[in-house]
Structure formats: C-alpha cells, structure tokens
C-alpha cells in the first residue's frame, strides 16, 4: 500500500476551510502541521495537503522539489506511522503539512521530521481520546 492515491489528497475547498478554521496545529521544524477529524465518508483514513510558500521560495523548481520530497516521505511512512493508528477511527483525518523551513533540506532530514510529525499527531490523538 505504498501508493499515494488521488483520494488521499485534500482538494475540497470546504474541507480545507474547515481544517484551517477549527484544526489543531503545531510546529515541528521545518513543518507546520494542522490536523482535524471530520465525520465524512472516506476510503482512506487520512487526506493530506502539502504547501510550500511562494513568498519564501520564488522559483517553482524549488517549491516542487520540496513538495516531491515531502510527498515521497509521506507515501513511504504513512502506513506504518499513521494509518495503523487510525484504522479503528470512524472519522477522516484532514492533515495539512506546510513547509516553513528557510532552506531546502535533504530528503533524509525531511523523512525523519515527517516521522516525528506522525508520532506527535498520534500522541495528541491518543491523549484527547478521539
């Protein structure tokens, strides 16, 4: 299940607005993660959107590089560190990963940080008793 299907991407304007208005967020450099549980029908336990600010990275090639690296790290780690903890949930996890780093980091660093983001999200979910 190491694929990143279209249904796993968060595209809905309504869901995005809801996520940024009511979601919980935290900063774990170089990512700002915002997440929210929503009771809507879903095929996968989570939907994600990945943002890189145009203001900070003027060139599209830089933004695309960061997004590609983040997407790949997400694709490879989502099953073990995120989905396994969400299988018993009836709600859909909406997740936003905003890259707020000041420089372009290597893939291994991003992979390690994304794993820490997943662990922190799962920890907060378990503490809230969701």
N, C-alpha and C positions, 0 to 999 in steps of 0.2 A: 504494500500500500504506500510505496514511496512516490506517489504521483501527486501533483498539485492541480486538482480539477477546477474547472470554472466555477462550480457550485461552492467551492471553498473560498472564493474571492468575495469580498464585501463590496458590492457595487450599488446597492439600493440607497438612494438619497434619504429615504425615510429612516432606514436603519442607521445610516451614518449620523444623521441629525440626532437621533435618539442616543447613540453611543456618546457623542461629544457633549450632549446636554446632561445626561444622567449617569455616565460611566465613571468608574474609579480609575485613577491614573497614578503612576509612579515613574520616577526617572531612574534608570539604570544605564549609565553612560555606555555607549552612545545612543541608546534608545529611550524614548518616552513611550511607555505602553499604557494604553487606555483600554479598559475592558468592561463588558456589561453582559449580563444574561438576559435573554429575550425569549419569551414563550411564543415561538413561531415554528411552523413545521420545517423540519430540516432533514437532510440526508447525511450530513457530516456534523460532528459535534461542534465545529468552530468555523467561523468565517473571518478572514483577515484582510486588512488593507495596509499597504506599505507606502509610507510617504517620505519623500526627501525634499526639503525646502529649496525652491528655485532661488530664493533670496540668498541662501548660503552657497549653493553650487550653481553658478550661472550656466555652465556648459551641460547640455543634455547627456553627453557621454559620461560625465562624472555621476550624474544622478542615476542613469541607467545601470552603471557599474555597481553602485551601492545597492540598488534595488535587486539586481540579479544575484549578488552575493547573499543578501538577506533572504530572498525567496528560496535560494538553494539550501541555506542553513535551516530555514523553516521546514522545507519539504523533507529533509532528511531526519529532523529531530521531532517533528510534530507527533508522530505515532507513539514513541516511547515516553517522551516527557510531558505531553499534553493530552492526547486523545485517550490514553489508558486511564487517566484520572477523570475523564469526562463521560465515559461510556454509560455510567449509571444515572447521568443527569438527563432530565427530560427537556431542559432548556438549551437554547443555542448560545454559544459563547461568541460575542462580537468582539473582535480584537483589532486595535489599531497600533501599528508599530511605526513611530515617527523617528527618523534618524536625525539626531540633534548634534552629532559629532562635528568637530571643527576640521578634521582631516579624514581622508579616506583610509580606513584601516584594512589590513589584510583579512582574508576570509577566515582564517583560524581564530582570530580575535573576535570577529562578529559571531562566529559559530558558538564560541564559549559564552559570550554575553547573552545570546539568544536563549541558550540553555538555562542561564541564570534567570532570565525573564520568565521562562516557563515555570521554573521551580517556584519563583516568587508568586506568580499568579495562582498556581495550585495551592500554595501555602495560604494565600489570602482566601481562596475559595473554601478550603477546609476549616479555617478559623471562623468564617462567617456562618458556616453550617448551611451553605447553599445546597 
